[in-house]
């Protein structure tokens, strides 16, 4: 890739749940349909770590047993305990512990007791960092924030906390307030491809007819290349018709998220985060 | 605007073109393709540094006919400001080179039929010039009645008459303060006589140059050569000549050999769409391959796996382990940073970054091709260059990599 900056790889766990209809999860690992040729493939914790070792990212993720937050019943508990058993297999399989940081992922659905057990178990393994997983899947916001708060309270202060799959700016601000440090999401680029720009006031739907005569930049406070050069009106004519439209709005949206992170960071350092 | 011929080799010539904006560049020159004012996949902020010669673009006024874009470009003050491409040459070419068919359909006295964003419609003179004036291009082509070579004689004659009348009408509607930026169209597709007549008429008008139309429509290559010759023979030597519809390396060489100065070409993009990287050698010193011997890669002349001299299919499994750049020694952004294996991986993961990286390389390589053409003209070796190039291309095409492997 010729990428000289930091890199993080996921274990493939989420993709199993979100992208594949037929995923069979057993103690051994996850059997799913190969996206390349449709044949059945098994991904074990050992396989996942081995592949991540080869890719060589700075942070690698454990293979966890992910369930949707809308799932109820014994499956949630089974997934949480399996995640703990799998973290040990991941740790054992990790061949580059001094170059790559293996993060464990807290599961347990929306159940505070299950989350507690998982937290205790992962913290006891003394990992370099921790992720809060299994969220961002359709649960109500109140439930979501409660789980994040419980996890950040239960994780060590001096290690990174990574909330997986979070990308709405508001969610990022709230999770940061609750003590989280890292996020990932397809939202900024996906919403760009559908013609929506992220701006200080919220979300700007560029496909709206009113944009055709709006000659302002996307966001008057943004200093990115797109906001310096192009108007909403021009972007309106591009978004659904040219690949370049998606490219430019994606560029701005990513820039917007970078600026949001910088603002969160500096406001905390300067003691004015609550404002 | 000033155009001066600096060197000749046969009918091919190197010129220097200096636009009213102050931008100056050498011809023969490649005009890069844009859509609605912007490159198709190359990030606009990368265009300036892509290559020393990456300064000239083509756009089609037909994309700017309707609101909202018509109003937006007018309000922005022209296509340069709209697309933030000040410092570039923007040349308005009526024909949309990205694949719209010229069918030679009925044209009225008032306008010709074009594909627009709201379907095929007749574009009239007033509307055309309204858009041209709103776009403020550095050069613009007059409204053509372009027909393919197979239309009946009567229709062909009509197209010559229309084109000439419309040239006059366009000139009468051009903005005075923009100076003389018109490229008068020359048609005549099916008949050398009509071609000559069209050129004679255009030659007497007060234009900055000429745009030869009706090519790239399936005509016989030799016939095309005659048409180019006959038309150019009637045109003044000291004015610019553009041709639309021709873009492959052989077509470029034929056009330049006849005396053309500007071409807009979709060739780099056509390769990119097919996941092909342009790899043909650019220097005459490259030894030709002996078909009887095993193919061995010669890295310093940029041949990938040794099978095709012309282009490489990046989807092929053979590149899954090839850690060399697309063309060894190429100084483009893509080749300085990335390898074939990476692009192969991107293509197999359906990542659009692959197209961006390929298009950057293919455009760079084509600009280098144009530079090599100019160098050969300056050294009075254009004919040798053309002969060398076409002979090694015929050889290379026998070994297209995409046929050799099963992914």
Boltz contact constraints between the chains, C-beta under 6 A:
constraints:
  - contact:
      token1: [A, 2]
      token2: [B, 337]
      max_distance: 6.0
  - contact:
      token1: [A, 2]
      token2: [B, 338]
      max_distance: 6.0
  - contact:
      token1: [A, 212]
      token2: [B, 68]
      max_distance: 6.0
  - contact:
      token1: [A, 225]
      token2: [B, 45]
      max_distance: 6.0
  - contact:
      token1: [A, 229]
      token2: [B, 84]
      max_distance: 6.0
  - contact:
      token1: [A, 233]
      token2: [B, 72]
      max_distance: 6.0
  - contact:
      token1: [A, 234]
      token2: [B, 72]
      max_distance: 6.0
  - contact:
      token1: [A, 234]
      token2: [B, 82]
      max_distance: 6.0
  - contact:
      token1: [A, 237]
      token2: [B, 68]
      max_distance: 6.0
  - contact:
      token1: [A, 237]
      token2: [B, 69]
      max_distance: 6.0
  - contact:
      token1: [A, 242]
      token2: [B, 35]
      max_distance: 6.0
  - contact:
      token1: [A, 242]
      token2: [B, 36]
      max_distance: 6.0
  - contact:
      token1: [A, 244]
      token2: [B, 38]
      max_distance: 6.0
